[in-house]
Amino acid sequence: MVSSSIRRLSRSWGAPLAVLLMIVSACGGGSSNGGTNTASAPGITATQITIGSHQPLTGPAAPGYSEISKASNAYFQWVNSHGGVWGRSINYLYEDDGYNPQNTSTVVRKLVLEDKVFAIFNGLGTPTHTAVVDYLNGQKVPDLFVASGCDCWNQPSKWPQTFGWQPDYIIEGKITGKYVNDNFQGMKVGYLYQDDDFGQGGVQGLDSQISASNVVDKEKYVPTNTNLGPQLAKLQAMGAQVVVLYTIPAFTAISLLTATALHFSPKWVVSSVGAEPITLAGLLAAFAKNQAASGLVNGIVTSGYLPAATDTSSPWITLFKQIHDQYISSLPFDGNVEYGMAVAYSFVQLMKKAGRNPSRQDVIHTLQSGQVDQGPGLVPFQFSSSNHLGYSGVQMAVIQNGQASFTGPIYTASVSGGVQACGSCASKPMPTNGIP
Amino acid sequence: MTVLERIQSRGTLLTHGLLGVLFIVAVGVVIWLLDSVNGFIVYQLSSVTYIAIAAAGLTVLTGQNGQLSLGHGALMAIGAYTTALVLKTFTDLNPAIVMVASILVTAVASIVVGAAAARLRGPYLAGATLGLAVGLPGVAIRFSSVFHGDQGLTVPALSSPDALSDVPAEVWLAWVGLIPAAVTFVLLANLLKTRYGRDFRAIREDEVASALHGIRVSRTQVIAFVLSGACAGLAGSLMAYTSNLAAPGSFPLTLSLQLLAAIVIGGLGTLPGAVWGSLVIVFAPDWIGTLNDAMKLPSNVRDELPLALFGVVFIVAMLAFPYGIQGGLRRLIAWRAGRRRAAAAQA
């Protein structure tokens, strides 16, 4: 891969090159946006920005999620082939942690101490990233756009370097709860959720909107036990007419198949985490060993904060598909690939706005000042000095013919506040070539 | 080896203790110098310290006493969670006290496991301890109000005292790890020279004959298991400090298997072998990863290949050194000594 050859090159030549350039730049001087490129921070040379990430390329979280970092890298290669950011190419080193927090600790130390990255970008997973968030903040390494919807990343005074990106699970839960209230009035509601920050955050959001008297049952599961029979039988026995799932994709598929076997057919409402239609249809067909099972995705109510990956009318999707076809055509073009490119776009925009020769602190200030716009996202970011969470809302969608189609207004919410419709929310117009 | 054997033949706590102190100082200086070259290697060395402690305990149990445990990763989890829970209540408690608490809790748990293990033999013992490795992390998920489920409990990073505030975090961590590691090895080396060590080996060779010679077999087996479990608890505590986290995902079955692989590739039953094996376990994946990156393979192959290469390295190493690295070194030294003797005889 290109990134690995750059990496070896930078290992052998990076340090002497950086010294040389520092001498050159010291002679040249220059203001923040004009003048020449300098080695303005660890991981930034005159010609290159090196960033790193921990990603589940193998192990239990790899199916689907292993596409994200490859998609981000494809977008960076696209940017590099169009001149990079401020003339610097982006060198993205993503290490496999197998979704094991112990490995995360090791690979992040490697990235910081050995590869000397400028920032950790889009580190994936709540338990994995929890292992390194203290370390990164202690070392003052920017910890940008964590790939997890835990609202725990929003602790600006304790973790000033850490920022989320996707809507947190509580916000999504609130908006989903409002949809259930508005559209399934008087129906009995049941929950099935994963017993961790993801499911618990979702339930917290749902409970703030759906009146307790309508909720007939709340069931939970742990991902190490793949039998959901007892939970779904209980929901069925309690007469749930609407079932809200806070499940990861494999457990959404298990829920739908188990319910079918029980002749239980409630209205399904599924978190965006567990309802990416292409992934889900594939899992359903694989688990049931029957292609027809993929049809179970139809009718699911879900939500999203990026244009649907199948929405060819969006210029963003057209461009992402083009980059996908050029660099990573062996992967499916699905929501994970779109996610990886969209988050990479946010990073490139951040580096563009941070000026020609930014320090690590400049990048944090730029992000807190709200200069990074939503790009392809449907809703604005929340970033400020007191809020380190990303996208502020979602739009509900219904899956039909294997594709998610958005329905109703776009809503924004916050962890502590209520839910508001946002009439003016939409993806930003795409800049030329999709490069900020 | 002859020098080491001559020192070991004195067999006193003092000699071993002096060796341990020398070792701490020497390696401590090396770590200090290495940090300016590559801080990541220093971090990896602190991982070696806790893997080596656990491997030393396991090599005594499996290599010296003949009890196979596939559950030492789970015992490390007990140590790690004890550390996390103690530090949750007493934030600034001295690491030495926290480590002792982890050792005690894990030792108590090991009495239960060890008592069951003493009744089991061969594949049945392997199966029971395998169950422990697979099942125990699930406890953290089941009782998530105490253990915080999948997300785990965070452990505050070790910070160097104010007087040494210039010492980088990874160096301090490695220094702190070095002390319990050296203490463990000194005590185990002593123990293996005592009656207990001889009892361990006698039972490994023949349980009936040992019993006839007046050794209380089950009791000795439980002692070996508790001792080994205490090492795993200490290792788990250090591991929690190293990764700043105690979470179920950190203790997969592969951790227990890696410990076993470490003692086998290092040289089963030997303490130096536990060190060699730990070095291999910690450093080999990183080197393989670098090699793998250099091969420029398609990403679907590249992601999976390191695990396969790791396996190949083990198979080749075991074919080349059936008695592990320590066995290989011994043979090499014996061969050279033999040649020297032959040369002397000819002259």
HADDOCK unambig.tbl for C-alpha pairs under 7 A between the chains (distance, minus, plus):
assign (segid A and resid 1 and name CA) (segid B and resid 296 and name CA) 5.28 0.50 0.50
assign (segid A and resid 4 and name CA) (segid B and resid 293 and name CA) 5.87 0.50 0.50
assign (segid A and resid 4 and name CA) (segid B and resid 294 and name CA) 6.85 0.50 0.50
assign (segid A and resid 57 and name CA) (segid B and resid 303 and name CA) 6.05 0.50 0.50
assign (segid A and resid 58 and name CA) (segid B and resid 303 and name CA) 6.67 0.50 0.50
assign (segid A and resid 58 and name CA) (segid B and resid 304 and name CA) 6.80 0.50 0.50
assign (segid A and resid 100 and name CA) (segid B and resid 249 and name CA) 5.10 0.50 0.50
assign (segid A and resid 100 and name CA) (segid B and resid 250 and name CA) 5.42 0.50 0.50
assign (segid A and resid 101 and name CA) (segid B and resid 249 and name CA) 6.18 0.50 0.50
assign (segid A and resid 101 and name CA) (segid B and resid 250 and name CA) 5.43 0.50 0.50
assign (segid A and resid 102 and name CA) (segid B and resid 243 and name CA) 6.07 0.50 0.50
assign (segid A and resid 102 and name CA) (segid B and resid 250 and name CA) 5.01 0.50 0.50
assign (segid A and resid 105 and name CA) (segid B and resid 243 and name CA) 5.40 0.50 0.50
assign (segid A and resid 109 and name CA) (segid B and resid 40 and name CA) 6.15 0.50 0.50
assign (segid A and resid 110 and name CA) (segid B and resid 40 and name CA) 5.35 0.50 0.50
assign (segid A and resid 113 and name CA) (segid B and resid 38 and name CA) 6.85 0.50 0.50
assign (segid A and resid 113 and name CA) (segid B and resid 39 and name CA) 5.27 0.50 0.50
assign (segid A and resid 113 and name CA) (segid B and resid 40 and name CA) 5.17 0.50 0.50
assign (segid A and resid 114 and name CA) (segid B and resid 38 and name CA) 6.07 0.50 0.50
assign (segid A and resid 114 and name CA) (segid B and resid 39 and name CA) 6.60 0.50 0.50
assign (segid A and resid 114 and name CA) (segid B and resid 40 and name CA) 5.54 0.50 0.50
assign (segid A and resid 126 and name CA) (segid B and resid 151 and name CA) 6.46 0.50 0.50
assign (segid A and resid 127 and name CA) (segid B and resid 150 and name CA) 6.38 0.50 0.50
assign (segid A and resid 127 and name CA) (segid B and resid 151 and name CA) 4.23 0.50 0.50
assign (segid A and resid 127 and name CA) (segid B and resid 152 and name CA) 6.73 0.50 0.50
assign (segid A and resid 131 and name CA) (segid B and resid 243 and name CA) 6.21 0.50 0.50
assign (segid A and resid 131 and name CA) (segid B and resid 244 and name CA) 5.79 0.50 0.50
assign (segid A and resid 131 and name CA) (segid B and resid 245 and name CA) 5.38 0.50 0.50
assign (segid A and resid 196 and name CA) (segid B and resid 149 and name CA) 6.41 0.50 0.50
assign (segid A and resid 196 and name CA) (segid B and resid 150 and name CA) 6.43 0.50 0.50
